[in-house]
Amino acid sequence: MQQFRHHAVQRLARASGLDASRVDDLLQEAQADRGDFALPCFTLAKELRRAPPATAAGIAEAFEPGDGIEARAEGPYVNVTVDRELLARTTMEAVAAQGDDWGGSAAGDGKTVVVDYSSPNIAKPLAFHHLRSTMIGHSLVQIYRTGGWETVGINHLGDWGTGFGRLLLAWELYGQGVDLDALTADELVDLYVRINGDIAEEQKAGGSDLDERGRDWFRRLEQGDPTARTLWARFRQISEKEFEAAYELLGVRFDCMWGESRYEARMPKVMQELREKGLLEESEGAQVVHFDTEGMPPCLICKGDGATLYATRDIAAAIERQEEFGFDRALYVTDKGQALHFKQFAQVLEMAGHEWAREIRHVPFGVIRMGGKRAKTRLGKVVLLVDVLDAAIEKVRALIREKNPDLVDADDVARDVGVGAVIFNDLKNRRETDIDFDLDQIVRFDGNTGPYVMYSHARACSILRRAGEPLRRMADVDTSLLKDPAEHALLRLVALFPGRVDKAREKDEPSEVAKYLLDLCEAFHHYHTKGGRDVDLRVLHEDAEVRAARLRLTDTVRQTMKCALGLLGMRAPTGM
Ligand code: ARG
């Protein structure tokens, strides 16, 4: 579609006398029944002091058709249409040639993006809300990679900070008699929950003894106390192993597992740099950086007791990432509650003269709720990600047993679809909207669910299997036989795919791909419903030429669905 757009822009520019870049900015995707592109003439009409419909009519009049493109004025718009057959052929050929790379481009060649995602805090379970960061980040990595970018996925594990002092204290207080080697992730969480509970109680009563002792433990850890270090290393190991299980199930892999602790050694250097550049100021014993920006609170760099902070570690980490990868863009996928933190540390870096800090982008997302409540609690039990995934897999397994009892690899499919159900629910809405999680809804095979889009793909695979004949080479396919409006609609959507992927990348918004996939699935089912009613529209038509063209079309759609699923981090089972 992009090459047709290019031609449309050139021709519209000639017809209107406008700069091509101006036309390019104005030209939109047309509503499906209006054509392929639409040029709205409102602002133009104002400049020309003419009525918008007259402006549109004038441009359409001067438009020279060619390259398979025609234009027509409709009210205040110039609607541009690409020749159906040409679009069908070009699109089907492109999909056949590009295969699993369809939807991608080379636009990002030579550029590197670093994506910081998942990044849970250790000694806490991988809670359900971590799914959001993990899956949005994972999807963005795929979306950038297919756009030609070099990608580096980093899990910035939260393995440092005062919370660990509390955990060490918990071990001192309640860990007597527990075998450190046999300590489980669950027990670790219990320790964490218990100490936080006790500290909260104590603070309610006005005390601060436990809190102080926790801080003390953290200081010991920072100063390299061997007992503190050994315990900490073991806690980290237990957590990491626990996280691995969930990542494995989700099919997520990181290029770097660089925790916050990694930056401890760099802290003095960061502090020195900020001091030399005259950015550090003392405030109530702490070291802070003040901003000129009205209403922006100072960034806390170092506490009175010398302990460094989350922001300081992020400053050090960003410097390392720039040194190591020379990134052109750095994404940080976290909940929107952290927006200020990212603004602050990026601004500190800019003030310190690091121009690349302008390419730091926070990619925020909303909260996930279960039954109207936040699926995240500091005290008490959290909803574990693995448990949710397991529950979804179980539900899907039951559904498959009922719908398709003979499916051979039912266990694998149930796992892929169960996990896919959870992922799709997470990615189908704009990331900043808060989402509700209702297990029974998300595993349904109908509605806007993961199982539905995965089933659509499996259905296309099953039609191709049932045909029992090899796909013809594109050169031997007569695309002019694809005449039905439902076929045009499908091909148009397929042609739009690369543009939608670009948009997803521009906005760091995987939901663009998810929404696109829903549209494609709907168009596909519509086509089949029509074929169910009218034998002449069946894919497996008795005429061999028609059948060959429709099978190719089906494969084109199948391939596009598979690529879209892949960009969302979902698997694409061929039967379910
Ligand atoms: N560990 C943090 C949390 O769980 C998220 C870290 C995000 N990444 C970063 N570089 N700050 O909230």
Boltz pocket constraint, residues with backbone or C-beta under 6 A from the ligand:
constraints:
  - pocket:
      binder: B
      contacts: [[A, 116], [A, 118], [A, 119], [A, 120], [A, 121], [A, 156], [A, 157], [A, 158], [A, 314], [A, 332], [A, 333], [A, 334]]
      max_distance: 6.0
